[in-house]
Amino acid sequence: MLRVSRRSYVCWRCVFKSVTSDAIVSRSNPRLLPRANRPIWRRTLATVQHPASSGDESDSLLHASEEDQKREALPIRERLRIWDQEHEDEVRTILADFADAGELANTITRPQNVSMGVFQVTSPLFDGDELGDLRSDDAILKPGDMVELSSESSRRPMMAICLGRFNGYEHYYTSSGKWFTGLGVRTLFTVHGFVDPSELEPVIRELPSGETPLETLNTLQDLGHNPSRAAGASLLRKMLDFAHQAEAVYQENAGTLDASSAFIGDPVKHRYLTLHEIAELLLPQSYQKNGKFEPRALYAVHRALMQDEVFFRPLRQTGHKRSYIFEVSPLSEVHIIQRAETMVREYLEKDTRLLTQGKAPLSPVRSFVKTARKLIDQSRKTRQWTQSGIIGPSTGKAAAPAAPKWSSTDIELLEYIELWASYQKFPSYSRLQCFGSAILRALDRYQDAEILSASTGWTFLQEVGWIPTWEIPARYAIRFPGVEIKRGGGYVRPYFGNLDRHLKRDILAPLRKKWDDLTAYCIDSEATVDIDDAVSLERTSDPNKFWIHIHVADPASSIQAETPVAKYAELIPETIYLPGHFERMLPDSLSQDRFSLAPNRPCLTFSALVDKDGNLLDHKITPGILKDVVYMTGEDVSSAIEDRRKDPLVEDTEVVVGLLPKAKPAKRRMTRPKDLNQDQRSELALLSELGRAIQAHRLRNGATPFFQPRPQAEAYFHHLPQHEMDNFLSLMDDPSIRIAYSQRSGTDLVEHAMRLAGEVAARWCHERGIPIPFRSQPHAMQKAELVQQYTRDVFYPLLRAGIRPDDSQWRHLRALIGNDEITTRAQPHFTLGVPMYTKATSPLRRFSDLLVHWQIEAALLEEHRRGASLVGSKPDDNDAFLPFPRRRLDAMLPMIRVREKQARALAGGDGGDQWILQALVRAWRFGEAALPPTFRFTVVHVHGRRSVQGRLNWFERTATLRPDALNDMLKMADVRVGDVYEVKLKNVNVHSNQVLVEAVSVLEKTPDEVPLVPGPQGDGAQIQRGARTPM
């Protein structure tokens, strides 16, 4: 801080020159620093600003006033209160030491602290009845594993060893000798089995008892209560030795690692590589043991990549067992960043001198500012700017704007802002963050923004028409390797030419069976356009045994595995159902017009012989052609057989902003209950009965039924006139949005049948040694007894009573189950209650299913050629005829899983959530829908003294309550998990996916003696004092 005589302290940032189009301030004259209430200067980073003084300056510097002398005699706290009252209009924004995700943090004086550990407290996602966990595989840690703790706001990472999971919270011991707790740590680097669990005992013995509540744990950590250095000496020494060894590897290869972009970067395309693949390109083989790099070598490469602020960024929401996927920027993108930095520096430095000398400025930034201001002003005639990471809805009709006249350098600056605000390429501690803020400050249009952050940059892009007003930020954060994002909607995959010409004749035509005597029931909603499965029933001579046939669309028979069509599908491995950005896996012409199930179209049929007790007696796979196809909705099937399943916890609340369109008629002929004959009704009823018997059999094997209705958003664009001019967008209106809870169809017949098909496909391939993407849960199998006990004693009773399991119960169950894995070796899938499983019923919208079909059909052709079954074959015997031998498939699965997680996280995670937040902003700020004045806020987690995370009783939105928003209702030390407060909205930010609230009153307080949820090794009863159950 700088000080002039008795005048107030002045932040060094304030002394630094600030430049706008309207004024120039000399860096050498702090007297001229303006007050914060002057609009064009409001967004400096100063904590104190001073107006220009008048009169005899020397007198004021040499002689203190009588009032100042009186103040000097006051206690310091009283003087600070007086100063605070007199300077209420000064800038108050101070960067926090501990910032939440998406916010700027103090990385200068706090480069490293234990709070940098990023934890995941999100709700689980579901794919049917399966728990779709989007965490990285490394999020399930074991005692003795070492992780790197880092965050977007930390310049220096920290190592920590997992001590185990006690009472639902994970405990860590860091390389600085600190101890802390958390939930599902998110890390980019893990060393499994770094130390033996027995070495943790001295540290664990010094931790609080297992019965200690979270609030006490937070207090102890705030007070610096940590295990003694003597207890953690061996752990500290090993972490230090590891860091030194990694540093030695880095020093030995510094020339290569520091210039890694020259070895890896592509001139125009992004590259996507795992840490192992990058290490193979940069390090000699001498660092490998048994074909694998040592952890110290991998960590050296990892740190080198993370220190680069431009070239290397890990993809978010991804991860697999080996390492994260790194996105390597092309040289052309780096050139844009370097050009933008040069232009902004010229603007900040050279233009100042030129204007002072009366010369014309040279920086292209001024031309950019002039054009951008016109567009912003034009946008604000009908749309209000907000601090909510989205501009307001249109308030009236305006004429279509003229095409903006951007120069080539203007486009480069726009692309830089897109990289900064949309793709969020730069870590928050990067110097590159300031250039985007400098451009926004030069525009002189965002004086009301609290901070000129990436969220403000996002709204700027909306105002100038670079992106539509309803764009979803998650599309840029959750990217698909090898796929470009199309501004305005959709994705751009590489051009493969006319894909239709790559279709071949039906290779299974000689093997196909015509299903003349069966009726295939396609049960799906009327809005579904890609019909990829149907079910039928075949009676046998034994009245207790039946064949259930699951008929699946068969694109694999006409699309070869090595064609451009296959590559096109692999890039987006699941159809994306994000509103406004629907994207099919296969080209539209192929999905709907050629392969969607219909009479006289090919299918691949998975058949299971079952009895009325649900036992699977036999199975087979048959290529076929459907004849009699009946299309129905699940509700109509339920009505026809008079059997509606009872789903607990389904809510019928909905919120609508805008006008909803009228329902469109189905594009296919739908059969209604009145159209069914008695035989068809009987078949559907029997299929439903058999499906429930099969499910009951799985439940006895440990299956865990998952269904928790989630809020979902639907967006409608039927009424929007959209104008596109030179790749810029202008929308004259806004999409309508409907939010409601997800509903399962009226019957569970389809779900049971589809899971049966997956089991049949897995068994059939396993018997023949055919490698496919088997789905398994090895972690759950290791804890099978605990999972069964917890679901039986805790989960099922809640569901049957219509009570929604709370977050701690979900976290506990997830910790027991672990992650799903994709492997080429068959293993049990615990939560489905089957010995092996794969997904095979959606080849039109899921690439892994298409891959399964390719493998199966190659085996069918080989059996036909040999005239004998392949049962009993070994995997290595099948390499000659399979399109994907095991070794190749093993190499493909990590990237397939990454892409699958991206698709699910986009539609079911942040992407869908941001549509809900858009509706919330329009309802709250602009009154487009009714909202309650206050909400119930249930505390989920307490982040020490930093913030409180909770859930609102409005579509279960996660919200944050900070200490300054408690409004003297209570203190942070008094907040307890499970407390319920009445709150009102303080801000909603779509870009950062954040809801901030402030307290109004305390509704319910959790007693301190409330028992805690036992840790994953608990037995379902309360853990006794002092007992610890490491995971």
Number of C-alpha atoms within 10 A of each C-alpha: 10 14 12 11 12 12 12 14 14 19 16 14 15 21 21 17 17 21 20 19 13 8 12 15 19 17 13 10 12 22 17 16 23 20 19 23 14 11 14 21 19 23 24 21 18 22 17 20 27 17 12 11 10 7 7 8 10 8 10 14 12 10 12 13 11 9 8 11 11 9 15 11 9 11 9 11 9 11 13 13 10 12 12 12 9 10 14 9 13 17 19 14 13 13 14 14 21 22 20 19 15 18 17 22 21 17 20 11 7 15 16 20 18 23 20 22 22 19 16 12 18 15 16 18 21 18 12 14 17 15 20 17 19 23 22 23 20 25 22 19 25 19 24 23 22 24 25 21 26 23 24 19 25 27 20 16 18 20 22 28 30 27 26 25 27 25 27 27 21 22 23 27 25 24 21 16 17 19 22 22 26 21 19 22 25 22 19 22 22 23 19 17 15 19 19 11 16 9 16 21 13 16 20 20 13 14 17 18 18 20 20 17 18 22 21 15 18 19 14 16 17 12 9 12 17 18 19 13 14 11 18 23 13 15 24 21 12 14 21 15 13 17 18 14 17 22 19 15 19 24 13 12 16 16 10 16 22 15 12 20 19 11 12 17 19 15 12 12 15 20 17 22 19 19 22 19 13 19 21 16 14 17 21 11 13 9 17 15 9 6 9 12 19 15 19 21 20 26 25 24 26 21 17 17 23 18 16 16 16 22 23 23 22 21 20 16 22 25 28 20 11 14 22 27 25 25 19 22 23 20 19 15 20 17 13 19 21 14 16 26 19 13 18 22 16 17 22 20 14 14 21 22 13 13 14 12 9 9 11 10 16 15 18 17 23 21 14 21 18 13 17 23 17 12 18 20 14 15 21 15 13 17 18 15 23 18 20 24 26 30 24 23 20 18 14 10 10 14 6 13 13 9 14 15 11 15 13 9 17 20 13 18 24 22 19 26 26 22 19 25 25 23 18 19 23 20 23 25 20 18 11 20 21 17 21 25 19 20 23 21 23 24 22 18 17 23 19 13 16 14 21 22 20 27 25 26 23 24 26 28 22 23 27 24 22 20 24 22 26 21 22 28 22 23 26 20 19 22 21 23 20 15 15 16 14 13 17 22 18 17 17 12 17 13 9 11 10 9 17 12 8 15 17 12 10 15 16 20 13 11 13 16 16 15 15 10 10 16 19 24 25 24 23 20 17 18 13 11 15 19 22 25 28 28 25 22 20 15 13 11 7 8 9 11 20 21 20 24 26 29 30 29 29 32 25 29 23 17 22 17 17 10 13 19 22 20 17 19 21 21 19 27 29 26 20 21 17 23 20 18 18 14 19 20 22 26 15 12 11 17 22 16 12 16 23 22 27 24 13 14 15 29 29 29 27 27 25 23 19 21 18 17 17 19 18 18 12 11 19 14 20 18 22 23 24 24 18 15 18 19 21 19 22 22 19 20 26 21 16 20 18 12 16 16 13 10 15 16 16 17 14 9 11 13 19 20 21 17 13 17 11 7 8 8 10 12 10 12 11 18 15 16 18 9 10 14 9 8 9 19 16 14 18 20 19 17 22 22 17 24 26 19 19 22 24 17 18 21 17 11 16 23 20 22 19 17 20 22 19 19 21 20 27 19 23 17 16 12 14 13 12 15 13 13 13 9 12 16 22 24 18 19 20 20 22 19 22 20 20 19 17 15 16 16 20 18 23 17 24 22 16 19 29 23 24 25 28 23 25 25 28 27 20 19 21 23 13 19 23 30 28 31 26 26 22 26 20 18 17 24 20 13 16 17 12 20 28 22 14 21 18 15 14 15 21 16 13 16 17 13 10 13 13 16 16 12 19 20 17 15 22 22 21 18 23 24 24 21 23 21 20 22 19 20 19 22 21 18 24 28 26 24 20 21 16 23 26 26 25 27 30 20 27 30 23 23 27 25 22 27 23 25 25 23 21 23 23 21 22 19 16 17 14 13 9 10 9 9 13 20 14 10 14 15 17 13 14 21 16 9 13 19 19 23 20 21 12 11 18 17 10 13 19 22 20 20 19 23 24 23 24 29 25 25 24 25 22 23 20 22 24 21 21 24 25 25 23 27 25 26 25 19 17 18 14 13 12 17 16 12 13 8 9 17 20 20 30 24 24 20 23 22 17 20 17 17 19 21 19 27 20 22 13 16 18 14 16 22 23 22 23 18 16 13 17 18 13 11 12 13 12 19 13 10 20 22 21 20 18 23 24 18 23 18 16 13 17 24 20 26 26 19 22 21 20 18 24 23 25 17 17 15 13 13 14 13 11 12 9 9 14 17 20 25 27 27 21 21 16 18 12 14 22 11 11 12 13 23 17 20 20
